[in-house]
């Protein structure tokens, strides 16, 4: 009985240690100014976001009336 308890505790310790060893985190999100953007940039119409997604980025947002910034994992 004592051997089974020891084996169980050792197995539990290994499982917990492996769970702690796995690094958990999210990718950092960076932004870059879309130099091809021309015209007004208004967040509520979603044009900047669509433009960035079509360019291969995750999304986009307006910073000021004429600046569109695209988001990507860095």
C-alpha positions in Angstrom: 0.0 0.0 0.0 2.8 2.4 0.9 4.5 1.8 -2.5 1.3 2.7 -4.4 0.9 5.9 -2.4 4.6 6.8 -3.1 4.1 6.1 -6.9 0.9 8.1 -7.0 2.6 11.1 -5.3 5.6 10.9 -7.6 3.3 10.8 -10.6 1.3 13.8 -9.2 4.5 15.7 -8.7 5.7 15.1 -12.3 2.3 16.2 -13.7 2.4 19.4 -11.6 6.0 20.1 -12.5 5.4 19.7 -16.2 2.4 22.1 -16.0 4.5 24.7 -14.3 7.3 24.3 -16.9 5.1 25.1 -19.8 5.4 28.8 -20.5 2.0 30.3 -20.9 1.7 33.7 -22.5 0.1 35.6 -25.3 1.9 37.0 -28.3 2.7 40.7 -28.0 0.7 42.8 -30.4 2.6 45.5 -32.4 1.4 48.1 -34.8 2.8 49.7 -37.9 1.6 52.8 -39.8 0.1 51.9 -43.1 2.0 54.1 -45.6 -0.3 53.2 -48.4 -3.4 54.7 -46.7 -4.8 57.7 -48.3 -7.9 59.6 -47.2 -9.8 60.1 -44.0 -9.5 57.5 -41.3 -12.7 57.0 -39.2 -12.8 54.1 -36.8 -16.6 53.5 -37.0 -16.7 52.7 -40.7 -14.1 49.9 -40.4 -12.3 50.8 -43.6 -8.8 50.9 -42.0 -9.4 47.5 -40.3 -10.5 46.0 -43.6 -7.6 47.5 -45.5 -5.1 46.0 -43.0 -6.8 42.6 -43.0 -6.6 42.5 -46.8 -2.9 43.3 -46.4 -2.3 40.2 -44.2 -2.4 41.9 -40.8 -4.7 41.0 -37.9 -6.6 44.3 -37.9 -6.2 48.0 -37.8 -7.3 51.2 -36.1 -7.2 54.9 -36.8 -4.9 57.2 -35.0 -5.8 60.7 -36.0 -7.9 61.7 -39.0 -5.5 60.5 -41.6 -3.4 57.7 -40.0 -4.2 54.0 -40.3 -2.2 51.6 -38.1 -2.2 47.8 -38.7 -1.8 45.2 -36.0 0.4 42.1 -36.1 2.0 39.7 -33.6 5.6 40.6 -32.9 
